[in-house]
Amino acid sequence: MRTRTRTALTSALALASASALTLGLASSASAATAGRTVTDGTRSYTLSLTAPNTAAATGANVTVGGTGYNPDQGVYVGLCAIPAGVNTADPATWNSKPTPCLGGQDETGTTGASHWVNSDWYWMSPSSSSPFTEANGLGSFSVQIHVKAKISDTVTCGQSGVTCAIVTRADHFDSSDRKYDVYVPVTFQ
């Protein structure tokens, strides 16, 4: 009896492990990475942004990671409409500020739709900001944001020609700087 119980338990654990591995692979497969190299002053940074490329239209919390950022330049991480003329595969076209964004410029952290990553002022908004993790003069982050297809009363991703992406962009201290824009296009199911 014990052998049968042990065998059944071992089989159940093996099946659960295989299922967990499959789910892990499926979620990894649905992530995309985008990047660009920028020069800021005398330093060059190779930015890399990894985010899901699909999400539930009704809303989902997603994890977004970034590496290679300038830890002296804060960035917002959020879901934004891709501006007209921007080709997400061509950083040379990234000349317009990604907007509108879900939750707007959420400096207070009330929507959960964006996250402010910066190494100087993150303590001002502890619910929606954090410092970069720094190593060798480069900043990285892993944050959670809430995304959904309807980003404003008049703008819905996937409708009326609106395409959207999870992006980083320079924070409100340098909001006209396009060097830190990186796009991972996202579609909603």
C-alpha positions in Angstrom: 0.0 0.0 0.0 2.8 2.4 0.9 4.6 1.7 -2.4 1.5 2.5 -4.4 0.9 5.7 -2.4 4.6 6.7 -2.9 4.4 5.9 -6.6 1.2 7.9 -7.0 2.7 10.8 -5.0 5.9 10.7 -7.0 3.9 10.7 -10.3 1.8 13.6 -9.1 4.9 15.6 -8.2 6.5 14.8 -11.5 3.4 15.9 -13.3 3.2 19.1 -11.3 6.9 19.9 -11.9 6.4 19.3 -15.7 3.4 21.6 -15.7 5.2 24.3 -13.8 8.1 24.0 -16.3 5.7 24.2 -19.2 4.0 27.3 -17.7 7.4 28.9 -17.1 8.4 28.3 -20.7 5.1 29.6 -22.0 5.4 32.9 -20.1 9.0 33.3 -21.2 8.0 32.7 -24.8 5.4 35.5 -24.6 8.1 38.0 -23.5 9.9 40.3 -25.9 13.1 42.3 -25.6 13.9 45.6 -27.3 17.0 47.7 -27.1 19.1 50.5 -28.3 22.5 52.1 -27.7 22.5 55.8 -26.7 25.3 58.2 -25.9 24.7 60.6 -23.0 27.5 63.0 -22.5 30.7 61.0 -22.8 29.2 57.6 -21.9 27.4 55.1 -24.1 24.6 52.9 -22.7 23.1 49.8 -24.3 19.5 49.7 -23.1 17.5 46.5 -23.0 13.8 46.3 -22.0 12.0 43.0 -21.6 8.2 42.9 -21.2 5.3 40.7 -22.2 4.1 41.1 -25.8 0.6 40.1 -25.0 -1.8 40.8 -22.1 -5.4 40.5 -21.1 -7.5 43.4 -22.5 -9.3 43.7 -19.2 -6.1 44.2 -17.3 -3.1 42.3 -16.0 -0.1 43.0 -13.7 3.1 42.4 -15.7 6.8 42.3 -14.8 9.1 44.5 -16.8 12.8 44.4 -16.6 15.5 46.7 -17.9 19.3 46.7 -18.0 22.1 49.1 -19.2 20.4 52.3 -18.1 22.1 55.5 -16.9 21.5 55.5 -13.1 21.7 59.3 -13.1 18.7 59.6 -15.5 15.3 58.5 -14.1 12.8 56.8 -16.3 9.1 56.0 -16.3 8.1 52.4 -17.2 4.5 52.2 -18.5 2.1 51.3 -21.3 1.7 54.1 -23.9 0.3 54.6 -27.4 3.0 54.5 -30.0 3.2 58.0 -31.6 2.6 58.4 -35.3 5.8 58.1 -37.3 7.5 55.9 -34.7 8.6 52.5 -36.0 9.4 50.4 -32.9 12.0 48.4 -34.8 13.9 51.6 -35.7 15.3 53.8 -32.9 16.1 56.5 -35.5 12.3 57.2 -35.6 11.9 57.5 -31.9 11.6 61.3 -32.0 8.1 61.8 -30.4 7.3 61.3 -26.8 5.3 58.1 -26.2 1.8 59.4 -25.2 -0.9 59.1 -24.0 0.1 56.6 -21.3 -2.1 54.5 -19.1 -2.4 56.4 -15.8 -0.7 59.5 -17.3 2.5 60.6 -15.5 1.6 58.9 -12.3 4.1 60.5 -9.9 1.9 59.6 -6.9 1.5 55.9 -7.6 -2.3 55.9 -7.5 -2.9 53.8 -10.6 -0.2 51.2 -10.5 0.0 51.7 -14.3 3.5 53.1 -14.3 6.7 52.9 -12.3 9.3 55.6 -11.7 12.8 54.2 -11.6 15.4 56.7 -10.4 18.3 56.6 -7.9 17.8 60.1 -6.3 14.1 60.8 -5.7 12.5 57.3 -5.4 11.7 57.8 -1.7 9.2 60.6 -2.7 6.8 58.0 -4.1 7.5 54.7 -2.4 4.4 52.9 -3.7 5.3 53.5 -7.4 9.0 54.2 -7.5 12.3 52.4 -6.8 16.0 53.0 -7.3 18.1 51.4 -10.1 20.1 48.4 -9.1 23.6 49.6 -9.9 26.6 47.7 -11.0 29.7 49.0 -13.0 28.0 52.3 -13.5 24.9 50.8 -15.1 21.4 50.7 -13.8 18.9 47.8 -14.0 15.4 47.3 -12.7 12.6 44.8 -12.4 9.1 46.3 -11.7 5.5 45.4 -11.9 2.9 47.6 -13.7 -0.8 47.2 -14.4 -1.7 47.2 -18.1 -5.1 47.2 -19.9 -6.2 48.0 -23.4 -8.2 51.1 -22.6 -5.6 53.7 -21.7 -7.9 56.7 -21.6 -11.6 57.6 -22.3 -10.8 58.1 -26.0 -7.8 55.8 -26.6 -7.9 52.0 -26.6 -5.0 49.8 -27.8 -5.9 47.8 -30.9 -8.8 50.1 -31.9 -9.0 52.9 -34.4 -5.4 52.3 -35.5 -3.9 52.7 -32.0 -0.9 50.5 -31.4 0.7 50.3 -27.9 3.9 49.4 -26.3 5.4 49.0 -22.9 8.0 51.7 -22.8 10.7 53.4 -20.8 11.0 57.2 -21.3 13.0 59.9 -19.4 11.2 61.0 -16.2 9.6 64.4 -15.6 13.0 66.0 -14.8 14.0 65.6 -18.5 10.7 64.7 -20.2 11.7 66.0 -23.6 14.8 63.7 -23.8 14.1 60.9 -26.2 17.4 59.0 -25.6 15.8 56.7 -23.0 12.7 55.7 -25.0 12.6 52.0 -25.6 9.5 50.2 -26.9 8.2 46.6 -26.5 5.0 46.4 -28.6 2.1 44.7 -26.8 -1.2 43.4 -28.1 -4.3 42.6 -26.0 -6.4 39.5 -26.1 
